Amino acid sequence: MRDLISRSTRGQFRRLMTDISSYMRVADAFQDEGFAPKPDYARGDSDVRRAVTQHYLEAVDWTDPAHVGRACRAFERLLAELAPGTAELRRFHDSLRRDGCTVDPATGWITPPADPTPLRSLAALVDASGIQEQLDRIQRTIIDDPALAIGSAKELIESTAKAVLTECGRHVNDKDDLPALARAAQETLGLHPSSCSPGPDGSDAVRKILGAVTTIAIGLGELRNRGYGTGHGAAGPRVGLHPRHAHLAVNAAVTWCQLLLDTLADPDAPWHKTP
């Protein structure tokens, strides 16, 4: 499981705490968010404020979005006590952004990165390495390289579709394009709008949603093929491409992948009962 906020970013935050008026300010901010210092963590540090900060940083599960959200609130509270606009604070905010966080320059509010990992469902796969590779690449590039993130989002769907087909004992045609792979995976799990399944899976409402989900794979393939994602050489600069476009592509891809992996892992899903 990957840390949502990197160790280097946390180290920058610890160093910033040297300028806090009292180590008790650090303790109060983290305790008010429900964190207790990790008692068995030992680190030699001449500055008590940095040492106390590290005790609390070690208490956070940085792979847990809920933990990270609470830690970010503690960050906001403590950073508000520092002089705004310093070079050190700008570097910390830049490091947060590289981790996938959003930082409001006016308020200092920190929005944690979305966790793009369908971890619950990945654990059930025999081999999730192809999916995990794309997720790791997306996490590293979504802010600094939107084109690579878009290309990786497209490849995430491809990897997930192939994993689903393999898990279900179906043939994977490596020559199939993205729409064909996505359709084959959805049909295998009874998730294509044309599928007939009992219960809510076969209702008109769910079929409408599945129709929208189906277009995700098609749209992502077209976005990448038009030069906005890596994988094909661009004819020129990718004018107007920003992180928000990468977030759109990645979130759409994760929605598609999460649906398929959750359905694959659900023992009560209708596809298990289809001969």
RAMOCOR-V248198 format. One record per backbone hydrogen bond with DSSP energy under -1.0 kcal/mol. NH is the residue of the N-H (numbers start at 1). CO is the residue of the C=O. Records with the same first field share a line. If there is no record, write none. Layout:
NH->CO, CO
This chain:
4->62
10->6
11->7
12->8
13->9
14->10
15->11
16->12
17->13
18->15
19->16
20->17
25->22
27->23
28->24
29->25
30->26
31->27
32->28
34->31
35->30
38->55
41->38
51->47
52->48
53->49
54->50
55->51
56->52
57->53
58->54
60->57
62->60
64->61
68->64
69->65
70->66
71->67
72->68
73->69
74->70
75->71
76->72
77->73
78->74
79->75
80->76
81->78
82->79
90->86
91->87
92->88
93->89
94->90
95->91
96->92
97->93
98->94
99->95
100->97
101->96
102->111
104->109
108->104
111->102
119->117
122->118
123->119
124->121
125->122
132->128
133->129
134->130
135->131
136->132
137->133
138->134
139->135
140->136
141->137
142->138
145->141
149->145
150->146
151->147
152->148
153->149
154->150
155->151
156->152
157->153
158->154
159->155
160->156
161->157
162->158
163->159
164->160
165->161
166->162
167->163
168->164
169->166
170->165
176->173
181->177
182->178
183->179
184->180
185->181
186->182
187->183
188->184
189->185
190->187
191->186
195->192
202->199
203->200
207->203
208->204
209->205
210->206
211->207
212->208
213->209
214->210
215->211
218->214
219->215
220->216
221->217
222->218
223->219
224->220
225->221
226->222
227->224
228->223
230->147
239->237
241->238
245->242
246->242
247->243
248->244
249->245
250->246
251->247
252->248
253->249
254->250
255->251
256->252
257->253
258->254
259->255
260->256
261->257
262->258
263->259
264->260
265->261
266->262
269->266
272->269
273->270
